[in-house]
Each structure stands twice: as C-alpha cells, then as structure tokens.
Amino acid sequence: MSANPFLDPALVYGDLYRTGNRLAERTLALHQAKVAGQNAAQVIVDLLARRVSPGAVVVDIGCGRGTTTLRISTRLRPERLVAVDSSVALLQTVHARLAGAGGAGSTICADFHHLPLADEVADAAVAAFCLYHSPRPAAAVAEIARCLRPNGVAVLVTKSLDSYTELDQLVQAVGLDPDATRRPSLYESFHSGNLLDIAGTHLTVLDVLHEQHVFEFADVTRLARYLATTPKYQISLANETAELAAVLREQLPAPPYVTRSTVSYALAARP
Ligand SMILES: C[S@@+](CC[C@H](N)C(=O)[O-])C[C@H]1O[C@@H](n2cnc3c(N)ncnc32)[C@H](O)[C@@H]1O
C-alpha cells in the first residue's frame, strides 16, 4: 500500500471510484464552497476551442463523472468523442449524462497507461485531475502523445502540492488526525510544479495557466462532507459526516472555513 492514497491501486480501483458516490459528494462539497476560480471544464473547452474543428476526434482520459466530456460534447461537437476511465461505474454515469444532455460520445474502460486506441487517431486529448493517480505520469503522457496526430493537442490539468493545506492544519488542530500535516500531498506525483516538465517529456508545451481557487465552507456540516470524502485523512468515526460535524462544531471557531488550491493547465502539442 502506498503512503499516498491517490497512488494506492487498491483505493483507486476500490473505495475511491468503485461507485460514483464518493467522487460526486467530494466534488459537490468543493463546488458549493468555491468562491473564486473558473469552472475547469469551461477553461479546458476554451483552450481547445480554436484547435478542435467539428470533424475532430477528441479523447477525455480519466473522465470521471464526465463533466468535461459533457462540455466538450455540447460545446465543441466533435465528430468522435471517446471518454476513457478505469471505473465502470463512472463510465455508466458519463453515458447517462451524455444521453440526458443530448450529447454524443462513446466510453472505454481502460488504464491510461495502455490506451486501447490506434496511433495518431486523435486531434485532441484531455487528462484533467487524473494523472496524479499515476506513479509514472510521464508514461501516461507518452501514451497520450502516441494517440495524437502530429500537431494534435492535449490539455493536462492538475492541482498544486499545497492544495487544501489549511484543512490539514484544521484537522490536526482539532485532534481528528494528529499526522494530517505530515502526510504527503495527494498530488505529489503530478502537480502544478512538475506539470511542465512532465508534459514536456513527450509533448511541446504551448501555453500554461495557473489559477488560484478559494473555498469557503459555510458551516461545519459542509466542511464535514468534504473531509469525510477526501482520502487524505485517517479519521475513524462510525457515522463520518454527522460525527465529524459534531466534533468540528465543538472545537472550531465560527465559520467560514477557508482553503485554497492552485489549478494548473498545460496546453501541449504533439511535435
Ligand atoms: C478526480 S477524477 C477526474 C475526473 C474528471 N477528469 C474531471 O475533471 O472531473 C479521477 C479519475 O481518474 C480515473 N483514473 C485513475 N487512475 C486511472 C487509470 N490508471 N486509468 C484510467 N483512469 C484512471 C478515476 O477512475 C477517476 O474517474
């Protein structure tokens, strides 16, 4: 087992994404708390818009619940859109969301280190908030480069190493996880600081954007919903969200509870 839960295959292929619930709750908790920072799917589509024509083939790798897939489908209307993920449950969600929005696209269950796609088949690829699950993200970038046509583009997205450190301090201060600040960053393998180097191993970086996102949790219940669904902490409580909220209510000063993360985007082309 890796010390970093985002790099532990038992968790990545198990509790984290076996069903879509945990990801949906974590994403919703962050979304509701966000007070600064653009919508990432929108930024990705904007970066691709000038480079993806209606006849294009686009691949969304590590597509998760398909938020970016959906936006690509409805905004860019590529000829072929393929959503790839290692979680069957999440691909079912993507399928349903695409159908519900009248979007077109197919899904493939695969490991992004071994994409079941032909060489030079795609005009564009996206890998958003997923390559930090790889201990060898450059190998996944090599796979993306292999599948891109010459001059095809990729948008790679990740977060900074210091994302949400305010919450590590908070969880440690209230005694819920005495080692919270000593645990490695969830993003240690692929983050804002090494994004350019890793993208540059097999692609030519054209543009990079770093944007700070700020989150204000309005009450202890909303904060507890996030803390109970991130794998960073080792908190053992029976009914996690309710009990966490009770502990937090007792120990914390009045809300809001503020935290930050830098979201970084690299636009890169296959040479
Ligand atoms: C945080 S979600 C990212 C969701 C999505 N890209 C977005 O921007 O909303 C990370 C996703 O990466 C997927 N994943 C993790 N390791 C993978 C691998 N080796 N191959 C394919 N998908 C993987 C997970 O199943 C999960 O759906």
The ligand as a Tripos MOL2 file, in Angstrom:
@<TRIPOS>MOLECULE
LIG
   27    29     1     0     0
SMALL
NO_CHARGES

@<TRIPOS>ATOM
      1 C1        -10.8320   13.1320   -9.8530 C.3       1 LIG1
      2 S1        -11.4210   12.0690  -11.1340 S.3       1 LIG1
      3 C2        -11.2290   13.1400  -12.5270 C.3       1 LIG1
      4 C3        -12.4960   13.4920  -13.1780 C.3       1 LIG1
      5 C4        -12.5470   14.3080  -14.4320 C.3       1 LIG1
      6 N1        -11.4180   14.2150  -15.3270 N.3       1 LIG1
      7 C5        -12.8620   15.7420  -14.1230 C.2       1 LIG1
      8 O1        -12.0890   16.6090  -14.4850 O.co2     1 LIG1
      9 O2        -13.8970   15.9950  -13.4970 O.co2     1 LIG1
     10 C6        -10.0740   10.9690  -11.4680 C.3       1 LIG1
     11 C7        -10.4560    9.8520  -12.4180 C.3       1 LIG1
     12 O3         -9.2870    9.1770  -12.8740 O.3       1 LIG1
     13 C8         -9.6190    7.8090  -13.0300 C.3       1 LIG1
     14 N2         -8.3880    7.0140  -13.0310 N.ar      1 LIG1
     15 C9         -7.4920    6.8410  -12.0260 C.ar      1 LIG1
     16 N3         -6.4770    6.0570  -12.4200 N.ar      1 LIG1
     17 C10        -6.7140    5.7160  -13.7100 C.ar      1 LIG1
     18 C11        -6.0120    4.9170  -14.6780 C.ar      1 LIG1
     19 N4         -4.8540    4.3290  -14.3820 N.pl3     1 LIG1
     20 N5         -6.5510    4.8120  -15.8990 N.ar      1 LIG1
     21 C12        -7.7290    5.4030  -16.2120 C.ar      1 LIG1
     22 N6         -8.4450    6.1740  -15.3460 N.ar      1 LIG1
     23 C13        -7.9300    6.3340  -14.1030 C.ar      1 LIG1
     24 C14       -10.5260    7.5170  -11.8500 C.3       1 LIG1
     25 O4        -11.3080    6.3460  -12.0370 O.3       1 LIG1
     26 C15       -11.3590    8.8020  -11.7830 C.3       1 LIG1
     27 O5        -12.5380    8.6930  -12.5170 O.3       1 LIG1
@<TRIPOS>BOND
     1     1     2 1
     2     2     3 1
     3     2    10 1
     4     3     4 1
     5     4     5 1
     6     5     6 1
     7     5     7 1
     8     7     8 2
     9     7     9 1
    10    10    11 1
    11    11    12 1
    12    11    26 1
    13    12    13 1
    14    13    14 1
    15    13    24 1
    16    14    15 ar
    17    14    23 ar
    18    15    16 ar
    19    16    17 ar
    20    17    18 ar
    21    17    23 ar
    22    18    19 1
    23    18    20 ar
    24    20    21 ar
    25    21    22 ar
    26    22    23 ar
    27    24    25 1
    28    24    26 1
    29    26    27 1
@<TRIPOS>SUBSTRUCTURE
     1 LIG1         1 GROUP 0 **** ****
